[in-house]
Amino acid sequence: MPESTFVIYGDRVPVEVVDAWREYGAGLIDDGYFRMVDPAQVDSMLGDMLPLHGGVVLFVTAMADMVVWWQGGFWVVNSRSQQISPQPVSFDGLVALMADESNNVWDWQPYPQVRDRLGVPGFDDCFMHVPMMAMGGRGDASSMQVGGVWPHIAMMIMVIMSE
């Protein structure tokens, strides 16, 4: 993680997040579903498009969902289902949620099937429904392809905002 990230964002997020940035930096986590991201890169890619204005994006999933620190809490932006939900947990609680595939917070499906078919997408890539679900896509594993995570999130946000 660049030192500038600590300077710009370090006082805007919990100390546990800063500690994780220092220890792990940006990169894929475990099986590749989660990626810890540099919020400066997110801001440069999405600018003012982020639905939670002023939030700090901490994680992105391989399905183009985001975990955002906003107004003192963790929020999941599931752009596939067009839902934004608070997660009233500590950072350790968030990490535990991230490890628990049985919960319904992350909308894991159809990640395992697509990962088996296409492999783990690269750090700046994601699986995307083609066409996007908001534009009539089927939402099943067979219609998913690999694409750039930031352009895909930007497109999904534009679709959501136009409704």
C-alpha positions in Angstrom: 0.0 0.0 0.0 1.5 3.4 -0.9 2.4 5.7 2.0 0.1 8.3 0.5 -2.9 6.0 1.2 -2.0 6.1 4.9 -1.7 9.9 4.8 -5.0 10.5 3.0 -7.2 7.7 4.4 -5.5 6.6 7.7 -7.5 8.9 9.9 -10.8 8.1 8.1 -10.9 4.4 8.9 -10.5 2.2 12.0 -7.0 1.6 13.3 -7.5 -2.1 12.5 -7.9 -1.3 8.8 -4.7 0.7 8.8 -2.9 -2.2 10.6 -4.2 -4.6 7.9 -3.0 -2.3 5.1 0.4 -2.1 6.7 0.6 -5.9 7.3 -1.0 -7.2 4.0 -1.2 -4.3 1.5 -3.5 -4.7 -1.4 -4.2 -8.1 -2.9 -6.3 -11.2 -3.2 -7.5 -12.9 0.0 -7.8 -16.7 0.4 -9.7 -18.1 -2.6 -9.7 -14.8 -4.5 -13.3 -13.9 -3.7 -12.2 -10.8 -1.7 -9.5 -8.3 -2.6 -8.2 -5.7 -0.2 -7.9 -2.6 -2.3 -6.1 0.7 -2.2 -8.9 3.3 -1.7 -6.9 5.9 -3.6 -7.0 3.6 -6.7 -10.8 3.2 -6.2 -11.3 7.0 -5.9 -9.2 7.5 -9.1 -11.4 4.9 -10.9 -14.8 5.8 -9.5 -14.5 9.4 -8.4 -17.8 10.7 -7.2 -19.8 7.7 -8.5 -19.6 5.8 -5.2 -23.1 5.6 -3.8 -21.9 6.2 -0.3 -20.4 9.7 -0.8 -17.3 10.2 1.3 -17.0 6.4 2.0 -13.7 4.6 1.8 -13.8 1.4 -0.2 -11.8 -1.3 1.6 -12.6 -4.5 -0.2 -14.0 -5.6 -3.5 -15.3 -9.0 -4.3 -14.7 -11.1 -7.4 -18.4 -10.5 -8.2 -17.9 -6.6 -8.2 -19.4 -5.9 -4.8 -17.7 -3.5 -2.4 -17.1 -3.2 1.4 -17.1 0.5 2.3 -16.3 2.2 5.6 -18.9 5.0 5.8 -20.3 7.1 8.6 -18.6 5.0 11.3 -19.5 1.5 10.0 -19.0 -1.1 7.4 -21.4 -1.2 4.5 -21.8 -3.8 1.8 -22.6 -2.4 -1.7 -24.0 -5.3 -3.6 -24.5 -3.7 -7.0 -25.6 -7.0 -8.6 -28.8 -7.0 -6.5 -28.8 -3.2 -6.2 -28.7 -3.4 -2.4 -26.6 -1.5 0.2 -26.6 -2.9 3.7 -24.9 -1.9 6.9 -22.9 -4.6 8.8 -22.9 -3.7 12.5 -19.7 -5.5 13.3 -16.1 -4.6 14.3 -13.3 -5.2 11.8 -12.6 -8.6 13.4 -16.4 -9.3 13.0 -16.2 -8.3 9.3 -13.2 -10.6 8.7 -15.1 -13.4 10.4 -18.1 -12.7 8.1 -15.7 -12.8 5.1 -14.6 -16.3 6.0 -18.1 -17.6 6.5 -19.5 -18.9 3.2 -22.7 -19.9 4.9 -23.9 -16.4 5.6 -26.1 -14.5 3.2 -24.2 -11.1 3.4 -22.0 -11.8 0.3 -24.3 -13.4 -2.1 -21.6 -16.0 -2.9 -23.5 -17.7 -5.7 -22.6 -18.3 -8.5 -18.9 -17.6 -7.6 -17.9 -21.2 -6.9 -19.2 -22.4 -10.2 -17.8 -19.5 -12.3 -14.4 -19.8 -10.5 -14.3 -23.5 -11.4 -15.2 -22.7 -15.0 -13.0 -19.6 -15.6 -10.5 -19.6 -12.7 -9.9 -16.8 -10.2 -10.1 -13.4 -11.9 -7.1 -11.2 -11.7 -6.8 -8.5 -9.0 -8.4 -5.7 -11.2 -10.9 -8.1 -12.8 -14.2 -9.6 -11.8 -16.9 -11.9 -12.9 -19.8 -10.1 -14.5 -23.2 -11.2 -15.8 -23.5 -10.7 -19.6 -25.8 -8.9 -20.0 -25.8 -7.3 -16.5 -28.7 -8.4 -14.4 -30.0 -4.9 -14.2 -30.3 -5.0 -17.9 -32.1 -8.3 -18.1 -29.3 -10.8 -17.6 -30.2 -14.3 -16.4 -27.9 -14.2 -13.3 -26.6 -17.7 -13.7 -23.0 -19.0 -13.9 -23.1 -19.9 -17.6 -23.7 -16.3 -18.6 -20.7 -14.8 -16.7 -17.5 -13.6 -18.1 -14.3 -12.0 -16.8 -14.0 -8.2 -17.2 -12.4 -5.2 -15.6 -13.8 -4.6 -12.0 -13.7 -0.8 -12.1 -15.4 -0.2 -15.4 -18.0 -2.9 -14.5 -18.8 -1.3 -11.1 -19.0 2.1 -12.8 -21.5 0.7 -15.3 -23.6 -1.0 -12.6 -23.7 2.2 -10.6 -24.8 4.2 -13.7 -27.6 1.7 -14.3 -28.7 1.9 -10.7 -28.6 5.7 -10.7 -30.7 5.9 -13.9 -33.6 3.9 -12.5 
